Amino acid sequence: MPSTPAPIDPAASSKRIKAKQRGFSLIEAVLALSVLSVGVLASVSALASSTISEVMVAEESRAMRAALARLEAVSASDPTLTLAQLATSLAAPAAASFTVDELSQPIIGGVAAAHGSLTTDLSDPNLLRVTATVRWTSRGTTRTISLSNAVAETIP
C-alpha cells in the first residue's frame, strides 16, 4: 500500500521559513562592511586631496600679494626720477632682493624658503618693465610666481 505523505502543518512550515530569514549571514555582513570601508576610504582620500589643494592656493595667494605689493611700491616711487634713475635704484642689491614674510607664516606642510627678486628691462627708453618674482619651496617642490608691470616716462 502506498504511503500517503503526512499532512503539512502550515504553522510549522511558516516557523522554519521565518527562522531562516531572521538575520544577515556572516558573508552578507562582511560584504556590507567591505563596501562601506571602500566608501569611507574614498571620502578620506578626497578630503586630504582638497586640503593639499587649499594649502597650495593659500601659498600662491600670499606669494601673489607679496609680488603685487613690491610692484605697487615701485609705482609709488619718486615721480621726479627718470626711468633710467628708477631702473638703477631698483637694480641696487637692497631693492632687487626681498624676503617674503607672508610665506613664513605656518602653513600645513611648511614653507622651507621664500624670497623675491625684482628685475628691470629698459630696452624701450620710454618704458621700464619691472618684474617681481617670488620663489618658495613647499613640501619639497620649488614654486614660482612672477608679476610684471610697466612704468612709462612722465612728460611734465
C-alpha positions in Angstrom: 0.0 0.0 0.0 1.4 3.3 -1.0 2.2 5.5 1.8 0.5 8.8 1.9 2.5 11.8 2.8 1.9 13.3 6.2 -0.2 16.4 6.1 1.9 19.6 6.1 1.3 21.7 9.1 1.3 25.3 7.7 2.2 26.8 11.1 5.4 24.6 11.4 6.4 25.4 7.9 6.0 29.1 8.4 8.1 29.0 11.6 11.0 27.3 9.7 10.9 29.9 6.9 10.9 32.7 9.5 13.8 31.2 11.4 15.9 31.0 8.2 15.1 34.7 7.3 15.7 36.2 10.7 19.1 38.0 10.1 22.1 38.5 8.0 24.5 35.9 7.3 28.2 36.4 8.1 29.1 36.7 4.4 26.5 39.5 3.9 27.8 41.4 6.9 31.4 41.2 5.8 30.4 42.2 2.3 28.5 45.2 3.6 31.4 46.3 5.8 33.8 46.0 2.8 31.6 48.2 0.6 31.3 50.7 3.5 35.0 50.8 4.2 35.8 51.5 0.5 33.4 54.4 0.6 35.0 55.8 3.7 38.5 55.5 2.3 37.5 57.3 -0.8 36.0 60.1 1.2 39.1 60.5 3.4 41.3 60.5 0.3 39.2 63.2 -1.3 39.3 65.3 1.9 43.1 65.0 2.1 43.5 66.0 -1.6 41.3 69.0 -1.2 43.2 70.1 1.9 46.5 70.0 0.0 44.9 72.0 -2.9 43.7 74.6 -0.4 47.2 75.0 1.1 48.7 75.4 -2.4 46.2 78.1 -3.3 46.9 79.9 0.0 50.6 79.8 -0.7 50.1 81.1 -4.2 47.8 83.9 -2.9 50.4 85.0 -0.4 53.2 85.0 -3.0 51.0 87.0 -5.4 50.2 89.6 -2.7 53.9 89.9 -1.9 54.8 90.4 -5.6 52.0 92.9 -6.1 53.0 94.9 -3.0 56.5 95.2 -4.4 55.3 96.4 -7.8 53.0 98.9 -6.1 55.9 100.2 -4.2 57.8 100.7 -7.5 54.8 102.6 -9.0 54.6 104.8 -5.9 58.3 105.8 -6.2 59.5 109.4 -6.6 57.9 110.7 -9.8 60.8 113.1 -10.4 63.1 110.2 -11.2 63.8 109.4 -14.8 63.2 105.8 -15.9 67.0 105.3 -16.1 67.4 106.5 -12.5 64.5 104.4 -11.3 66.0 101.3 -13.1 69.4 102.0 -11.4 67.8 102.4 -8.0 65.8 99.1 -8.4 68.9 97.2 -9.5 70.7 98.0 -6.2 71.0 94.8 -4.1 68.9 96.2 -1.3 66.0 96.8 -3.7 66.5 93.9 -6.1 66.1 91.2 -3.5 63.5 90.9 -0.8 62.2 88.5 1.8 58.6 87.3 1.7 57.4 87.3 5.2 53.8 86.3 4.1 55.0 82.8 3.3 57.0 82.5 6.5 53.7 82.1 8.4 53.0 78.5 9.4 51.1 76.6 6.7 50.4 72.9 6.7 53.4 71.2 5.2 55.6 74.2 5.9 57.4 76.5 3.6 61.2 75.9 3.6 62.3 79.1 2.0 60.7 82.2 0.4 62.4 85.1 -1.3 61.6 87.5 -4.0 63.5 89.5 -6.6 62.9 92.5 -8.9 64.2 92.7 -12.4 64.1 95.6 -14.8 64.1 96.0 -18.5 64.8 99.3 -20.1 65.1 98.2 -23.7 62.5 100.7 -24.6 63.7 104.2 -23.5 60.2 105.3 -22.8 59.0 102.3 -20.9 60.5 100.5 -17.8 59.3 96.9 -17.4 59.6 95.7 -13.8 59.1 92.1 -12.9 58.6 90.9 -9.3 59.3 87.2 -8.8 58.6 85.2 -5.7 60.1 81.7 -5.2 59.4 79.4 -2.4 59.9 75.7 -1.5 57.0 73.8 -0.1 56.8 70.1 0.5 60.0 69.5 -1.5 58.8 71.4 -4.6 60.1 74.8 -5.7 57.3 77.1 -6.9 57.5 80.5 -8.6 55.1 83.4 -9.3 56.1 86.4 -11.4 54.1 89.6 -12.0 55.2 92.3 -14.4 54.3 96.0 -14.6 55.3 98.8 -17.0 56.2 102.3 -15.9 56.1 104.9 -18.5 58.1 108.1 -18.6 56.0 111.0 -17.3 56.1 114.1 -19.5 55.9 117.3 -17.5 
